[in-house]
Amino acid sequence: MTVSNEKNAVSSEILARAVEWHVLLHSETVGEEDWRAFQACLELDCSHRLAFDQVEDLYEGLDEIAPSELSAPALAVFPDRNEPRPDGIFSRRSTAVGAIALLAASILLTVWPWPNAERIYETKPGEILSVSLADGTKIDLNGGTRLSLSADKRQANLERGEAIFHVVHNQSQPFHLRAGDHEVWDIGTVFDVLCEGQNLTVGVAEGKVAVTSRTEQNAPVEITAGNRVQLGDGHSTGVVTHIDPDAVTAWNKGYLSYDNAPLSQVVSDLNRHFPRQIVLADAEHAPRFSGVLKLGKEEVVLKQLTELLPLTEDITGSNIVLHPQRHSE
C-alpha cells in the first residue's frame, strides 16, 4: 500500500472564485441549482477543483487568525454581486462576508505554504486498506485499487479498482466521487463502487446515491439500497438490477456471492484478492457461476471453484490458468 501527496499551484483569480464557492456552499441559501453550477465550474479546468480543495483546507485554520488581522477598510473593495458571472459562478454573500473570506485566504497564503491538495491511496492485489476520515466517513479499498481524496475529504477520485464507502451524510457538503466517465453523489449511504476502465458498477447497501455522466447530458440515475447499476460500453444511463444488500459489501466480509455471473467476472474479482493472478483461457466458452466463494487461501478458493464448475487449472509462470472443459460433441 502506498500513500502519496500531490500539490499544484493555481492563479489568484481562480482562488478568489473558489473562496466565493466556499461561502455559498456553506450558506443556508444554497440550493440544487447552486450545486449543479458548482459542478459545472469544476469541470472547466482541473485548477478549479484544486483551488476549491485548497480553500476548504485553509478554512479549517481560519479560527486561528486573530480578528485584528481582518481589517475593516478592506471591506470597501468588494462590491455586492447578485448576478451570475460568465463562468457560471454565483455570489449571494454579503460584501463583508466575501471580503473577510478573501482577505483571510490571502493572509493564510502569505503566512503558511499551500497545504497538500490531495492524498492518494493505492493497494496491491491481495491487499485491503481502510481509511477513516475525520467526519466519521470510512472507505475500504479492495486490492488493486487507486483512490485520491481531496484536502477536505469530501471529494474523491476512484481511478481504478473497488472501494466501499460508508459515508456520513452532510447535506451542505455531499460526498462526491468521480470514477471514470461518471460521478456519484452520496445521499446518506453505504455503497460499493467498482471501476474497471470505463466500466462502472455501483451497488448500494444502505441509503441512496445519484450517478451522473460527465460526458453525456442525461438525468441522474438514483440507486437505492438493494440495487446495483452497471455502466459502460457507451451506455451512460446504465442497467439497474436488484441485489441482496448484504452482497454489496460481501468481499469485505470474506466471501463473494454470484447469481449466474460470467466466469470472467469471478476471475476479475478474485484477482483483486490474490497477488498471484488468475487467467481465464477461453472466456467465450467458460461456464457461468452461481454460488458463494469463501475467501481464504488462493488454492482453497480455486479448489472450491473447480469442484463446482467443469474447470482445470494449470500453473504457468507466475499465473494460474483456468481451462474450461468443453463437452465433446
C-alpha beads as a LAMMPS data file, in Angstrom:
LAMMPS data file: protein, C-alpha beads

329 atoms
328 bonds

1 atom types
1 bond types

-500.0 500.0 xlo xhi
-500.0 500.0 ylo yhi
-500.0 500.0 zlo zhi

Masses

1 110.0

Atoms # bond

1 1 1 0.000 0.000 0.000
2 1 1 1.251 3.438 -0.841
3 1 1 0.058 6.859 0.259
4 1 1 1.303 9.962 -1.501
5 1 1 0.565 13.684 -1.818
6 1 1 0.262 15.894 -4.895
7 1 1 0.412 19.700 -4.954
8 1 1 -0.080 22.199 -7.759
9 1 1 -0.338 25.959 -7.983
10 1 1 -3.428 27.895 -9.045
11 1 1 -3.918 31.515 -10.043
12 1 1 -5.136 34.118 -7.555
13 1 1 -8.249 34.716 -9.709
14 1 1 -9.287 31.064 -9.583
15 1 1 -8.516 31.009 -5.866
16 1 1 -10.796 34.028 -5.316
17 1 1 -13.601 32.242 -7.168
18 1 1 -13.035 29.159 -5.047
19 1 1 -13.462 31.291 -1.910
20 1 1 -16.793 32.572 -3.265
21 1 1 -17.904 28.998 -3.829
22 1 1 -16.896 28.058 -0.308
23 1 1 -19.025 30.815 1.186
24 1 1 -22.044 29.998 -0.983
25 1 1 -21.956 26.235 -0.487
26 1 1 -21.725 26.626 3.275
27 1 1 -24.584 29.106 3.437
28 1 1 -28.205 28.375 4.377
29 1 1 -29.441 29.584 0.967
30 1 1 -27.549 27.028 -1.131
31 1 1 -29.822 25.025 -3.428
32 1 1 -29.730 22.293 -6.036
33 1 1 -29.054 24.763 -8.871
34 1 1 -26.031 26.065 -6.992
35 1 1 -24.616 22.580 -6.679
36 1 1 -25.128 21.984 -10.400
37 1 1 -23.417 25.288 -11.241
38 1 1 -20.601 24.373 -8.867
39 1 1 -20.146 21.018 -10.590
40 1 1 -20.039 22.748 -13.985
41 1 1 -17.377 25.126 -12.671
42 1 1 -15.213 22.227 -11.507
43 1 1 -15.384 20.747 -14.999
44 1 1 -13.931 23.902 -16.582
45 1 1 -10.381 23.026 -15.598
46 1 1 -8.650 20.853 -13.012
47 1 1 -7.283 24.020 -11.384
48 1 1 -10.819 24.974 -10.252
49 1 1 -11.160 21.720 -8.309
50 1 1 -7.662 22.110 -6.893
51 1 1 -8.351 25.694 -5.793
52 1 1 -11.592 24.713 -4.057
53 1 1 -9.857 21.856 -2.244
54 1 1 -7.136 24.231 -1.048
55 1 1 -9.596 26.865 0.143
56 1 1 -11.587 24.257 2.071
57 1 1 -8.394 23.153 3.775
58 1 1 -7.409 26.738 4.554
59 1 1 -10.727 27.459 6.232
60 1 1 -10.060 24.728 8.765
61 1 1 -7.410 27.028 10.225
62 1 1 -9.350 30.271 9.849
63 1 1 -10.252 30.404 13.539
64 1 1 -6.569 30.704 14.372
65 1 1 -6.327 34.088 12.628
66 1 1 -6.597 36.998 15.050
67 1 1 -9.610 39.290 14.440
68 1 1 -7.263 42.287 14.289
69 1 1 -5.741 40.889 11.100
70 1 1 -9.091 41.224 9.297
71 1 1 -9.081 44.982 8.846
72 1 1 -12.411 46.729 8.223
73 1 1 -11.142 49.142 5.496
74 1 1 -10.535 46.199 3.223
75 1 1 -14.280 45.558 3.034
76 1 1 -14.856 48.520 0.750
77 1 1 -13.059 46.978 -2.211
78 1 1 -15.549 44.141 -2.674
79 1 1 -18.893 45.283 -4.164
80 1 1 -22.033 43.183 -3.843
81 1 1 -22.800 40.947 -6.822
82 1 1 -26.059 39.061 -7.215
83 1 1 -25.971 38.326 -10.951
84 1 1 -24.397 35.163 -12.420
85 1 1 -20.929 35.641 -13.861
86 1 1 -19.963 34.333 -17.331
87 1 1 -18.210 31.280 -15.859
88 1 1 -21.371 30.196 -14.013
89 1 1 -20.299 31.336 -10.564
90 1 1 -22.944 32.964 -8.375
91 1 1 -22.305 35.265 -5.466
92 1 1 -25.046 35.635 -2.846
93 1 1 -22.997 36.516 0.184
94 1 1 -22.740 39.948 1.695
95 1 1 -19.896 42.338 0.960
96 1 1 -18.451 41.911 4.436
97 1 1 -18.512 38.111 4.403
98 1 1 -16.919 37.932 0.945
99 1 1 -14.224 40.435 1.844
100 1 1 -13.320 38.661 5.054
101 1 1 -13.164 35.350 3.212
102 1 1 -10.837 36.662 0.522
103 1 1 -8.698 38.589 2.973
104 1 1 -8.399 35.590 5.276
105 1 1 -7.328 33.413 2.358
106 1 1 -4.678 35.943 1.336
107 1 1 -3.334 36.111 4.922
108 1 1 -3.109 32.350 5.106
109 1 1 -1.315 32.224 1.779
110 1 1 1.186 34.787 2.976
111 1 1 1.904 33.179 6.335
112 1 1 1.653 29.479 5.532
113 1 1 2.627 27.384 2.484
114 1 1 -0.087 25.686 0.445
115 1 1 -1.392 22.511 2.035
116 1 1 -1.254 19.286 0.087
117 1 1 -4.148 19.312 -2.352
118 1 1 -4.887 15.617 -2.239
119 1 1 -3.751 12.324 -0.784
120 1 1 -3.510 9.196 -2.885
121 1 1 -4.106 5.702 -1.543
122 1 1 -3.066 2.675 -3.569
123 1 1 -3.289 -1.049 -2.814
124 1 1 -1.708 -4.034 -4.494
125 1 1 -3.663 -7.199 -5.380
126 1 1 -4.318 -9.132 -2.196
127 1 1 -4.097 -6.018 -0.025
128 1 1 -7.046 -4.303 1.709
129 1 1 -6.852 -0.831 3.245
130 1 1 -9.342 1.032 5.459
131 1 1 -9.255 4.834 5.538
132 1 1 -11.136 6.632 8.335
133 1 1 -11.946 10.328 7.850
134 1 1 -12.405 12.998 10.490
135 1 1 -16.178 13.265 9.931
136 1 1 -16.674 9.542 10.587
137 1 1 -16.757 8.504 6.939
138 1 1 -14.904 5.251 6.245
139 1 1 -13.555 3.946 2.934
140 1 1 -12.455 0.321 2.469
141 1 1 -10.185 -0.221 -0.538
142 1 1 -10.054 -3.632 -2.181
143 1 1 -6.863 -4.978 -3.746
144 1 1 -5.518 -3.353 -6.925
145 1 1 -7.203 -0.031 -6.162
146 1 1 -6.041 3.577 -6.550
147 1 1 -8.073 6.370 -4.960
148 1 1 -7.335 10.041 -4.300
149 1 1 -9.011 12.227 -1.676
150 1 1 -9.292 15.999 -1.777
151 1 1 -7.992 18.108 1.079
152 1 1 -11.477 18.481 2.572
153 1 1 -12.039 14.706 2.327
154 1 1 -15.492 15.169 0.771
155 1 1 -14.365 14.615 -2.826
156 1 1 -12.662 11.504 -4.141
157 1 1 -11.483 10.057 -7.427
158 1 1 -11.521 6.287 -7.901
159 1 1 -9.001 5.817 -10.685
160 1 1 -9.268 2.034 -10.719
161 1 1 -10.340 -0.860 -8.548
162 1 1 -13.047 -1.213 -5.938
163 1 1 -13.977 0.522 -2.706
164 1 1 -16.795 0.516 -0.170
165 1 1 -17.887 3.939 1.068
166 1 1 -19.538 4.293 4.494
167 1 1 -20.449 7.961 4.194
168 1 1 -21.591 10.241 6.984
169 1 1 -24.120 12.424 5.207
170 1 1 -23.689 16.196 5.183
171 1 1 -26.493 17.998 3.362
172 1 1 -24.483 21.191 2.915
173 1 1 -21.480 19.284 1.568
174 1 1 -22.440 15.988 -0.110
175 1 1 -19.743 13.374 -0.626
176 1 1 -18.722 13.431 -4.290
177 1 1 -16.952 10.572 -6.072
178 1 1 -15.538 10.622 -9.596
179 1 1 -14.945 7.261 -11.284
180 1 1 -14.136 7.016 -14.980
181 1 1 -16.680 8.966 -17.021
182 1 1 -19.177 9.069 -14.175
183 1 1 -19.783 10.792 -10.874
184 1 1 -21.508 9.503 -7.760
185 1 1 -23.208 11.803 -5.251
186 1 1 -23.969 10.439 -1.802
187 1 1 -27.419 10.944 -0.330
188 1 1 -26.519 9.331 3.020
189 1 1 -25.492 5.774 2.386
190 1 1 -23.197 2.739 2.253
191 1 1 -22.238 1.832 -1.279
192 1 1 -19.651 -0.100 -3.285
193 1 1 -18.030 1.168 -6.489
194 1 1 -16.066 -0.945 -8.958
195 1 1 -14.185 0.952 -11.671
196 1 1 -12.602 -1.049 -14.497
197 1 1 -11.557 1.299 -17.295
198 1 1 -14.737 2.993 -18.490
199 1 1 -16.956 0.304 -16.963
200 1 1 -18.525 1.193 -13.644
201 1 1 -20.626 -0.791 -11.196
202 1 1 -22.305 0.881 -8.221
203 1 1 -24.133 -1.190 -5.610
204 1 1 -25.988 0.306 -2.651
205 1 1 -26.252 -1.446 0.715
206 1 1 -27.892 1.407 2.644
207 1 1 -29.484 4.713 1.688
208 1 1 -29.295 6.145 -1.811
209 1 1 -26.811 7.571 -4.327
210 1 1 -27.152 9.560 -7.539
211 1 1 -24.984 8.617 -10.524
212 1 1 -24.359 11.093 -13.343
213 1 1 -22.372 11.016 -16.569
214 1 1 -19.554 13.512 -17.133
215 1 1 -19.735 13.100 -20.909
216 1 1 -23.468 12.949 -21.665
217 1 1 -26.314 15.236 -20.617
218 1 1 -28.568 12.639 -19.018
219 1 1 -30.653 12.902 -15.882
220 1 1 -29.011 11.468 -12.747
221 1 1 -29.776 7.812 -12.006
222 1 1 -30.821 7.321 -8.381
223 1 1 -29.860 3.955 -6.879
224 1 1 -31.474 2.849 -3.632
225 1 1 -30.498 0.122 -1.171
226 1 1 -30.671 -3.367 -2.631
227 1 1 -29.979 -2.232 -6.193
228 1 1 -26.981 -2.036 -8.480
229 1 1 -26.280 -0.101 -11.675
230 1 1 -23.771 -1.164 -14.317
231 1 1 -22.499 1.435 -16.769
232 1 1 -20.052 1.286 -19.630
233 1 1 -19.603 0.430 -23.280
234 1 1 -21.028 3.825 -24.225
235 1 1 -24.244 3.406 -22.222
236 1 1 -24.303 6.206 -19.675
237 1 1 -27.837 5.503 -18.381
238 1 1 -26.850 2.023 -17.238
239 1 1 -28.753 -1.099 -16.291
240 1 1 -30.261 -1.298 -12.810
241 1 1 -30.743 -4.720 -11.200
242 1 1 -31.933 -5.861 -7.774
243 1 1 -29.379 -7.494 -5.470
244 1 1 -29.113 -8.648 -1.878
245 1 1 -27.935 -5.586 0.103
246 1 1 -25.542 -7.831 2.055
247 1 1 -23.848 -8.862 -1.201
248 1 1 -22.759 -5.264 -1.824
249 1 1 -20.135 -5.395 0.908
250 1 1 -19.611 -9.163 0.856
251 1 1 -15.985 -9.038 -0.312
252 1 1 -15.027 -7.074 2.802
253 1 1 -16.678 -9.746 4.979
254 1 1 -14.701 -12.606 3.461
255 1 1 -16.906 -14.019 0.745
256 1 1 -18.108 -13.412 -2.822
257 1 1 -21.691 -14.108 -3.907
258 1 1 -22.836 -14.629 -7.517
259 1 1 -26.050 -15.288 -9.385
260 1 1 -25.431 -16.604 -12.923
261 1 1 -22.335 -14.434 -13.299
262 1 1 -19.834 -14.732 -16.171
263 1 1 -16.736 -16.623 -15.069
264 1 1 -14.658 -13.683 -16.331
265 1 1 -16.296 -11.531 -13.631
266 1 1 -15.489 -14.109 -10.947
267 1 1 -11.853 -14.260 -12.072
268 1 1 -11.602 -10.464 -12.135
269 1 1 -12.960 -10.284 -8.572
270 1 1 -10.567 -12.978 -7.331
271 1 1 -7.596 -11.202 -8.890
272 1 1 -8.147 -8.263 -6.534
273 1 1 -7.709 -10.578 -3.581
274 1 1 -4.607 -12.518 -4.510
275 1 1 -1.099 -11.422 -5.591
276 1 1 -0.815 -14.393 -7.961
277 1 1 -3.142 -13.638 -10.833
278 1 1 -5.675 -15.992 -12.432
279 1 1 -6.048 -16.126 -16.210
280 1 1 -9.141 -17.475 -17.968
281 1 1 -8.038 -19.340 -21.090
282 1 1 -11.327 -19.404 -23.018
283 1 1 -13.812 -16.841 -21.711
284 1 1 -16.191 -17.371 -24.640
285 1 1 -16.860 -20.997 -23.721
286 1 1 -16.496 -20.648 -19.969
287 1 1 -19.475 -21.641 -17.802
288 1 1 -21.390 -19.137 -15.723
289 1 1 -21.342 -19.333 -11.955
290 1 1 -23.943 -19.150 -9.215
291 1 1 -22.930 -19.627 -5.623
292 1 1 -20.779 -18.336 -2.790
293 1 1 -16.993 -18.444 -2.604
294 1 1 -15.403 -18.144 0.825
295 1 1 -12.220 -16.100 0.594
296 1 1 -9.113 -17.528 2.162
297 1 1 -6.010 -19.125 0.708
298 1 1 -5.942 -18.896 -3.074
299 1 1 -5.506 -22.636 -3.594
300 1 1 -8.519 -23.349 -1.388
301 1 1 -10.713 -20.873 -3.274
302 1 1 -9.643 -22.353 -6.606
303 1 1 -10.451 -25.818 -5.328
304 1 1 -13.965 -24.613 -4.470
305 1 1 -14.350 -23.219 -7.980
306 1 1 -13.018 -26.247 -9.859
307 1 1 -15.207 -28.585 -7.803
308 1 1 -18.302 -26.570 -8.647
309 1 1 -17.542 -25.962 -12.326
310 1 1 -16.030 -28.015 -15.194
311 1 1 -12.609 -26.377 -14.981
312 1 1 -8.999 -27.460 -14.837
313 1 1 -6.152 -25.333 -13.552
314 1 1 -2.608 -25.058 -14.776
315 1 1 0.244 -23.069 -13.220
316 1 1 2.129 -21.153 -15.929
317 1 1 4.954 -18.998 -14.633
318 1 1 3.541 -16.652 -12.015
319 1 1 -0.074 -17.107 -13.168
320 1 1 -2.773 -19.725 -12.694
321 1 1 -4.596 -20.542 -15.929
322 1 1 -8.162 -21.866 -15.792
323 1 1 -9.256 -24.012 -18.742
324 1 1 -12.974 -24.634 -19.293
325 1 1 -13.674 -28.287 -20.093
326 1 1 -15.593 -28.342 -23.336
327 1 1 -18.088 -31.115 -23.806
328 1 1 -17.337 -33.472 -26.670
329 1 1 -19.787 -33.214 -29.483

Bonds

1 1 1 2
2 1 2 3
3 1 3 4
4 1 4 5
5 1 5 6
6 1 6 7
7 1 7 8
8 1 8 9
9 1 9 10
10 1 10 11
11 1 11 12
12 1 12 13
13 1 13 14
14 1 14 15
15 1 15 16
16 1 16 17
17 1 17 18
18 1 18 19
19 1 19 20
20 1 20 21
21 1 21 22
22 1 22 23
23 1 23 24
24 1 24 25
25 1 25 26
26 1 26 27
27 1 27 28
28 1 28 29
29 1 29 30
30 1 30 31
31 1 31 32
32 1 32 33
33 1 33 34
34 1 34 35
35 1 35 36
36 1 36 37
37 1 37 38
38 1 38 39
39 1 39 40
40 1 40 41
41 1 41 42
42 1 42 43
43 1 43 44
44 1 44 45
45 1 45 46
46 1 46 47
47 1 47 48
48 1 48 49
49 1 49 50
50 1 50 51
51 1 51 52
52 1 52 53
53 1 53 54
54 1 54 55
55 1 55 56
56 1 56 57
57 1 57 58
58 1 58 59
59 1 59 60
60 1 60 61
61 1 61 62
62 1 62 63
63 1 63 64
64 1 64 65
65 1 65 66
66 1 66 67
67 1 67 68
68 1 68 69
69 1 69 70
70 1 70 71
71 1 71 72
72 1 72 73
73 1 73 74
74 1 74 75
75 1 75 76
76 1 76 77
77 1 77 78
78 1 78 79
79 1 79 80
80 1 80 81
81 1 81 82
82 1 82 83
83 1 83 84
84 1 84 85
85 1 85 86
86 1 86 87
87 1 87 88
88 1 88 89
89 1 89 90
90 1 90 91
91 1 91 92
92 1 92 93
93 1 93 94
94 1 94 95
95 1 95 96
96 1 96 97
97 1 97 98
98 1 98 99
99 1 99 100
100 1 100 101
101 1 101 102
102 1 102 103
103 1 103 104
104 1 104 105
105 1 105 106
106 1 106 107
107 1 107 108
108 1 108 109
109 1 109 110
110 1 110 111
111 1 111 112
112 1 112 113
113 1 113 114
114 1 114 115
115 1 115 116
116 1 116 117
117 1 117 118
118 1 118 119
119 1 119 120
120 1 120 121
121 1 121 122
122 1 122 123
123 1 123 124
124 1 124 125
125 1 125 126
126 1 126 127
127 1 127 128
128 1 128 129
129 1 129 130
130 1 130 131
131 1 131 132
132 1 132 133
133 1 133 134
134 1 134 135
135 1 135 136
136 1 136 137
137 1 137 138
138 1 138 139
139 1 139 140
140 1 140 141
141 1 141 142
142 1 142 143
143 1 143 144
144 1 144 145
145 1 145 146
146 1 146 147
147 1 147 148
148 1 148 149
149 1 149 150
150 1 150 151
151 1 151 152
152 1 152 153
153 1 153 154
154 1 154 155
155 1 155 156
156 1 156 157
157 1 157 158
158 1 158 159
159 1 159 160
160 1 160 161
161 1 161 162
162 1 162 163
163 1 163 164
164 1 164 165
165 1 165 166
166 1 166 167
167 1 167 168
168 1 168 169
169 1 169 170
170 1 170 171
171 1 171 172
172 1 172 173
173 1 173 174
174 1 174 175
175 1 175 176
176 1 176 177
177 1 177 178
178 1 178 179
179 1 179 180
180 1 180 181
181 1 181 182
182 1 182 183
183 1 183 184
184 1 184 185
185 1 185 186
186 1 186 187
187 1 187 188
188 1 188 189
189 1 189 190
190 1 190 191
191 1 191 192
192 1 192 193
193 1 193 194
194 1 194 195
195 1 195 196
196 1 196 197
197 1 197 198
198 1 198 199
199 1 199 200
200 1 200 201
201 1 201 202
202 1 202 203
203 1 203 204
204 1 204 205
205 1 205 206
206 1 206 207
207 1 207 208
208 1 208 209
209 1 209 210
210 1 210 211
211 1 211 212
212 1 212 213
213 1 213 214
214 1 214 215
215 1 215 216
216 1 216 217
217 1 217 218
218 1 218 219
219 1 219 220
220 1 220 221
221 1 221 222
222 1 222 223
223 1 223 224
224 1 224 225
225 1 225 226
226 1 226 227
227 1 227 228
228 1 228 229
229 1 229 230
230 1 230 231
231 1 231 232
232 1 232 233
233 1 233 234
234 1 234 235
235 1 235 236
236 1 236 237
237 1 237 238
238 1 238 239
239 1 239 240
240 1 240 241
241 1 241 242
242 1 242 243
243 1 243 244
244 1 244 245
245 1 245 246
246 1 246 247
247 1 247 248
248 1 248 249
249 1 249 250
250 1 250 251
251 1 251 252
252 1 252 253
253 1 253 254
254 1 254 255
255 1 255 256
256 1 256 257
257 1 257 258
258 1 258 259
259 1 259 260
260 1 260 261
261 1 261 262
262 1 262 263
263 1 263 264
264 1 264 265
265 1 265 266
266 1 266 267
267 1 267 268
268 1 268 269
269 1 269 270
270 1 270 271
271 1 271 272
272 1 272 273
273 1 273 274
274 1 274 275
275 1 275 276
276 1 276 277
277 1 277 278
278 1 278 279
279 1 279 280
280 1 280 281
281 1 281 282
282 1 282 283
283 1 283 284
284 1 284 285
285 1 285 286
286 1 286 287
287 1 287 288
288 1 288 289
289 1 289 290
290 1 290 291
291 1 291 292
292 1 292 293
293 1 293 294
294 1 294 295
295 1 295 296
296 1 296 297
297 1 297 298
298 1 298 299
299 1 299 300
300 1 300 301
301 1 301 302
302 1 302 303
303 1 303 304
304 1 304 305
305 1 305 306
306 1 306 307
307 1 307 308
308 1 308 309
309 1 309 310
310 1 310 311
311 1 311 312
312 1 312 313
313 1 313 314
314 1 314 315
315 1 315 316
316 1 316 317
317 1 317 318
318 1 318 319
319 1 319 320
320 1 320 321
321 1 321 322
322 1 322 323
323 1 323 324
324 1 324 325
325 1 325 326
326 1 326 327
327 1 327 328
328 1 328 329
